[in-house]
Amino acid sequence: MWRLVLSLLASGVAGAYPNFSCQPSGSTESDLHLATAIVQRLPELAEWTGSDAVFDTGERERVGGQCYEAVYVYHVMPSKDLDLRYVFLVYLPTKKVLFQDIGTLKTFTLKQWRVRRAHGNEP
């Protein structure tokens, strides 16, 4: 069995399958602006205005077979250093937003995240 797998890998057959990862090049500047705007409108971030927060985008991530735009939310410290506070993933076709736990990289729906916050389980 292992010989078959190794021979397939060596022959390049495994390389014949398409790459299903999300490519950053698939995101347009307009997509990134829209994803950021969706996150900025979350009620939990309403108090973060002006110089208190910095929003940034990163590589697209695949969750449940769909490619999500990553939006990073940083808090500006008094020292002017940035502290990463939240990572949100936005699926633009439906505007669905997920929360990604920074420590574990697990994803949660906004409802799950809000319950965790209400119970003090927010990282």
C-alpha positions as MATLAB code, in Angstrom:
seq = 'MWRLVLSLLASGVAGAYPNFSCQPSGSTESDLHLATAIVQRLPELAEWTGSDAVFDTGERERVGGQCYEAVYVYHVMPSKDLDLRYVFLVYLPTKKVLFQDIGTLKTFTLKQWRVRRAHGNEP';
ca = [
       0.000    0.000    0.000;
       2.719    2.461    0.999;
       4.656    1.629   -2.157;
       1.627    2.584   -4.246;
       1.236    5.903   -2.437;
       4.940    6.672   -2.714;
       5.042    5.752   -6.396;
       2.020    7.987   -7.088;
       3.689   10.871   -5.291;
       6.955   10.297   -7.116;
       5.233   10.078  -10.502;
       3.558   13.432  -10.029;
       0.000   12.072  -10.080;
      -0.697   13.743   -6.755;
       0.360   17.032   -8.312;
      -2.329   16.653  -10.970;
      -5.027   17.608   -8.485;
      -5.959   21.278   -8.214;
      -4.718   23.361   -5.309;
      -7.768   24.138   -3.198;
      -6.073   26.686   -0.957;
      -7.252   30.265   -1.005;
      -4.868   32.483   -2.862;
      -4.353   36.084   -1.692;
      -4.337   37.128   -5.349;
      -8.042   36.229   -5.423;
      -8.824   39.281   -3.301;
      -9.261   42.648   -4.914;
      -8.702   45.922   -3.102;
     -12.457   46.418   -3.187;
     -12.961   43.014   -1.492;
     -10.545   43.947    1.266;
     -12.226   47.311    1.849;
     -15.646   45.658    2.004;
     -14.459   42.978    4.454;
     -12.887   45.636    6.679;
     -16.029   47.784    6.582;
     -18.181   44.803    7.594;
     -15.964   44.147   10.620;
     -15.830   47.835   11.571;
     -19.639   47.835   11.772;
     -19.740   45.091   14.413;
     -21.394   46.528   17.555;
     -18.582   45.143   19.736;
     -16.101   47.350   17.902;
     -18.225   50.507   17.948;
     -16.215   52.020   20.790;
     -12.988   51.496   18.850;
     -12.818   54.616   16.754;
     -10.157   56.841   15.282;
      -6.729   56.243   16.723;
      -7.785   53.472   19.149;
      -7.775   50.724   16.526;
      -6.040   49.695   13.346;
      -7.732   47.327   10.918;
      -5.613   45.284    8.531;
      -6.215   42.448    6.104;
      -4.240   39.295    5.512;
      -4.238   36.144    3.466;
      -7.533   34.535    2.591;
      -8.392   31.461    4.636;
     -10.442   28.405    3.747;
     -13.078   27.445    6.306;
     -15.703   24.818    5.549;
     -14.810   24.832    1.859;
     -15.250   28.607    1.479;
     -12.607   31.316    1.171;
     -12.840   34.052    3.794;
     -11.081   37.412    3.871;
      -9.067   37.801    7.085;
      -9.429   41.098    8.950;
      -7.069   41.794   11.853;
      -8.050   44.246   14.567;
      -5.215   45.852   16.515;
      -5.497   48.045   19.585;
      -3.146   51.021   19.621;
      -1.317   51.020   22.942;
      -0.320   54.272   24.720;
       3.247   53.504   23.595;
       1.886   53.502   19.994;
       2.664   49.770   19.708;
      -0.012   47.617   18.116;
      -1.596   44.769   20.064;
      -3.481   42.195   17.974;
      -6.848   41.792   19.662;
      -9.134   40.075   17.164;
      -9.133   38.194   13.899;
     -12.361   38.054   11.925;
     -12.986   36.075    8.762;
     -15.502   37.472    6.260;
     -17.190   35.466    3.510;
     -18.064   38.218    1.076;
     -20.837   36.570   -1.005;
     -23.058   36.331    2.100;
     -21.237   38.820    4.377;
     -20.974   36.037    6.972;
     -18.451   36.868    9.706;
     -16.552   34.343   11.802;
     -14.284   34.983   14.773;
     -10.908   33.249   14.884;
      -9.304   32.622   18.271;
      -5.748   33.952   18.050;
      -4.305   31.350   20.425;
      -5.929   28.211   19.039;
      -6.867   29.321   15.502;
     -10.322   27.794   16.059;
     -13.165   29.580   14.350;
     -16.481   30.503   15.926;
     -19.673   32.027   14.613;
     -20.394   35.546   15.853;
     -23.123   34.091   18.072;
     -20.667   31.644   19.663;
     -18.092   34.411   20.091;
     -20.632   36.685   21.746;
     -21.639   33.929   24.182;
     -17.967   33.331   25.008;
     -17.482   37.072   25.601;
     -20.560   37.236   27.831;
     -19.143   34.402   29.963;
     -15.655   35.911   30.147;
     -14.114   33.268   27.870;
     -12.741   35.738   25.395;
      -9.000   35.490   24.801;
];
